[in-house]
Amino acid sequence: MTVRLVNPADDVEINGPEWIRPEWIGPEWIGQRGKKMPEQSLPDSFDVAAAAALLADVTAPWVRDLGLEVVSIGRTQSVFFLPFSDRLTRDAGMICGQAIVAAGDTAMIAAVTAAVGEYAPITTVDISSRFLRPLGSDGGDVTVDILKAGRRLVVGRISIADRASGKLAAELTSTYARL
């Protein structure tokens, strides 16, 4: 199904996927295929509080134990914070890789919702991780970039930086299927 959007001033129309809402498309976007929508076009209703509430509602209890915090949410980029916790560490006092990947995977739930405009169940198709340095006692800043938001698949890149040093600690790439 597609949504027909018409700009009466220019008598121009475009067809877009059903998740595009007319109020998100300003006249400057009508007929300009292949260009990204501006960040400010995200509806005000899906803000940091709404993203945090979504994660609290749809994730498993052990995932909520990560303590992942939503810092900012946007159509193409969202930022989260993974706080340090003894429950997330391994013997050397660093946050373990399993917690890092779980945090990135969880952050994608809110980021995908922001990218497509509404919540719908998704499932991880593929996730690949590279660990570059330990994530220490100050926790990590998790940045999600949506690379492609298609009708069936959403592709993202997750960068996790050590909060103390600002250096990249892990990088993940992921693909999600929209159910």
N, C-alpha and C positions, 0 to 999 in steps of 0.2 A: 504494500500500500504506500502511496505517496501523498504528500500534502501539497496542494497548489497554492502558491503565494503570489499575490499580485500587488504591484506598486501602482496605484491609480495615477500618480503624478506623471510617470513615464510610460504607463500602459505596458509594463514589462512583467512577465510572469516566469517563475521557475518552479520546478517540481523537486521536492526533497524528500528524504526518508521521513517516515511517520513521527519520529521523535523530535523533529525540528518543529518548534512552535513559532507561529508568525511573529509574536512579540520579540523573539530573539533576532530576527532578521530586520535590520534597518535598510532604508533605501540604498545605502552605499554598498550593500551586499547583494542586492538583486541583480541577477545576471552575471555575477563575477565568479564563475565556477573555479574550483581549485584553490580558492583562498580560504584561509582560516577565519573563523568567526572571532571577533575581538573578545578578550577576557570579560569586559564589562557586560557582555550580552548574557552571561549566566544569570538565571533568575535569582532574585534576592532570597527566595525561600530555601534554597540549598546553600546554606552558609556553614561556617565552622561548627556551630551548635547542631545543625541538622546532620552534618557528616558524622559528628561524634555520636549522636543518637542512633544513626543508622548502624554504625559499627557495633554499638552496644546491643542493638536488636538482633543483628544477623550473624554474629560470630559466636563460636563455641566458648564456653567458660574459660578454658585454658588459654585461648587466644586473647580474651579480655585481660588475663593476668599479665600479658606483655606490658600493659600500661601505655599503649600507643596513644599519643595525643595529636589531635588535628591542630595544626598551626594556621594554615591557609588552604583554601580550596578554590580551584579554578578549572576551566574547561580543558586547558592544555597542560597546566602544571599545578600540582598540589604539594604541600609541605607538611610533614609530620615530625614528631619527636619521639624517639625511643629512649625512655629513661633507664638508667642503670638500676639493676636490682640483683641482689644475691641469688635470687631464684633463676636468673637467666645466665649465670656464669658457669664456667667450667673450672677445673682445678687451678688454673693460672690466674684467676681473677678477672678474666675478660668475658664479654658477652659472647656466648657460643653461636656458632654458625646457624644452628637450627632456629634460634630465636631471631637472628638477623633475617633469614629467609622468610620466616613466618611474619615478621613485621612488614617486610616489603610486599608480600602477598596480600596481607590484610589491608595495607594502605591502598592497594589497587582497587579494592571494593569501592571505597569512597571516590577515588579518582575516576573510575569508569562511570560511576553514577553521575558525576559532574560532567564528564565528557559527552555522555549520551542524553543527558537531560532528565533522567528519571531512573529510579531503582528497578532493576529486573535481575533475577538470579543469573549469575555467571559461574563458570567453572574454569579452573586453570587447565589450559591445554599443554603449556610448556613453560618452564621457568629455568633459567640458567643463571648460575651465580659465580662470581669471581671475588675472592677475598684477598684484599691487598695489604691490610694491616689490622692489628687488633682494634676492637672497639672497646674503649676503656671506661673508667668509672664516672665520666661525665655524660655517658650515653651517646646517642647519635642523632643527627639530623637526616631525615629521610625525605628525599625529593623525588617525586614521581612526575615523569614527562610522558604524556600520551602521544605516541608516535603516529598511531592510526586508529581511528574509531570507525570501523565499518559496520555494516548491518549484522554480520554474524560474528566477526572477530574484532577484538581490540588488542592492540600491541602497545606495550609500555616499557619504559626504561626507568629503573629505580636506582638512585645513587644514595649511598649512606655514608655520611662523613662523620668522623670522630668530632664530637663537639669541642673537646679541649684543643685539638690542633687544627681543626678545620680541614684536615686531609681526608681524602677519599679512603674509606675503609672497605667498602664492598660495592659492587655494581651488579645489578641483576637485569636481565631482559626477560620479558614475560608476554605470553599470549593467552587471552581469555576468550572463551566462546560465550556468546550471549544465548541464553536458553529461552 
